[in-house]
Amino acid sequence: MRKLKKQYIIPVFIPHLGCPNDCSFCNQKSISGTIKMPTKEEVIKIIDENIKNIRDEDADKEIAFYGGSFTGIEIEKQKEYLEIANKYIESKKINGIRLSTRPDYINKEILKMLKKYNVKTIELGVQSTNDYILKRCDRGHTFEDVKRASKLIKRYRFNLGHQIMVGLPESTKLDEIKTAKDLIKLKPKMVRIYPVLVIKGTKLEKELQIGEYKPLTVSQAVERCKELLYLFHKNKIQVIRVGLQNTQEITDPKNKESQVVAGPYHPAFGQLVDDSIWYDSIVDKIKKINVKVKEVKIKVNFADMNNVIGHKRENLNRIKEIYDVDVLVEADNNIKEGKSELIVIQTYDEYTEKIREKIT
C-alpha cells in the first residue's frame, strides 16, 4: 500500500484588514495576535524558518494565508504575497498555496488571478447555512453567496474547503446538522469545525455579559461536533481540524494573557471529539456481544491507541464505571487506522465461577 505523504502547513497570518465588517464572535487581532500587515521580508522569514524545520524532504508542504479574508485585501498586496509564495513553488521548495476568505469575496476575476499564482486550496468561512443565524452574527453574507462561491471555486478546479462553527447565537444542534447536510451537497474536499469561544472585545462578549448569549459547555460542544464528524465521514469529506489551535492568546480563560472569556475551551478539544467517537464504537461492540462480559481486549492500529484510551483514560474509566467492563487496549498495525477488533477475555459467568472456586 502506498504510504501517504505527511503534510505541513506554513501559516502566514494576515490581519482583519481584508474583512468588510466585524462578526459578533470575531476579534481577529486577538485570534492572530497581530494587527499590522506583514512585510515582504517578514513573510519570507516565516516561510524560510518553517521550511528549515521540516525534516521530511518528501513531505507535502503548503504556504497558508490565514487570519483574515485574503481576497478582501487590496489587490496589489495580494499579488505581492502570492508572488513571494509562488517563487517557492517554482523552486520546488513548496507544493502549493492555500488561503481563507469570505464567500462574498470570490468572483471569476479573483479566481483567475489566484490560478495564475498556483493557489491550490481556497477555504471559505461559511459558519452556518442558516441566513437568520448569519444575520444574527453580523456575517454580512448569505448561504446563497456560499453556494455561488463554492461552485465557482470548484469550476476553476481549486480544492474547496469550508469552515463552520457550532454554538453560534441562537443556533441549535438541528441547525448545525442542517448546515453540514447543506455543505455536503456542495461537495467540499475538506472541512474545519470550530466551537464558538467568547473573545474579549467582541459583540458576543457584551451579549454574554447581559445574558443574551449562553456558550456551550465542553461536553455539549463535543457532542455537536461529533454528530457533524459522523456526517462528513459518511460522505467521505475530510475534516482537517476540530477546535481552534491553542496559542498564547487562545488558551485557558484562567490564564491572564488569554483572550478567551468563556466557551468550550479545551487544549485538546479535537482529541475529545475523536475519543468520544471511539467510546461510542467500543460500547456498541460490547452491546452486540450476546453474553455479559467482564473483560475485553480492543486491538487497534497504534495511531488510534490514545483516542481509544481517551484523554486521561476517560474512555476506559467511563466504560468501567457505567458497564463494569475492564478494557485492555493492544496495538496491532495489521489493523487499519479507524478500525478495531474486540476479543472477549472473560465473561461474567466465567468470572463468577472463579469467585465460587476461591470461596469453596
Secondary structure, DSSP 8 states (H G I E B T S, - for coil): ------EEEEEEE--GGG-SS--TT--HHHHHS--S---HHHHHHHHHHHHHT---TTSEEEEEEESS-GGGS-HHHHHHHHHHHHHHHHTTS--EEEEEE-GGG--HHHHHHHHHTTEEEEEEEEE-S-HHHHHHTT----HHHHHHHHHHHHHTT-EEEEEEEES-TT--HHHHHHHHHHHHHH--SEEEEEE--EETTSHHHHHHHTTS-----HHHHHHHHHHHHHHHHHTT-EEEEES----SSSS-TTSTT--EEESS--TTHHHHHHHHHHHHHHHHHHHHSSS-EEEEEEEE-GGGHHHHH-GGGHHHHHHHHHH--EEEEEE-TTS-TT-EEEEEEEEHHHHHHHHHHHH-
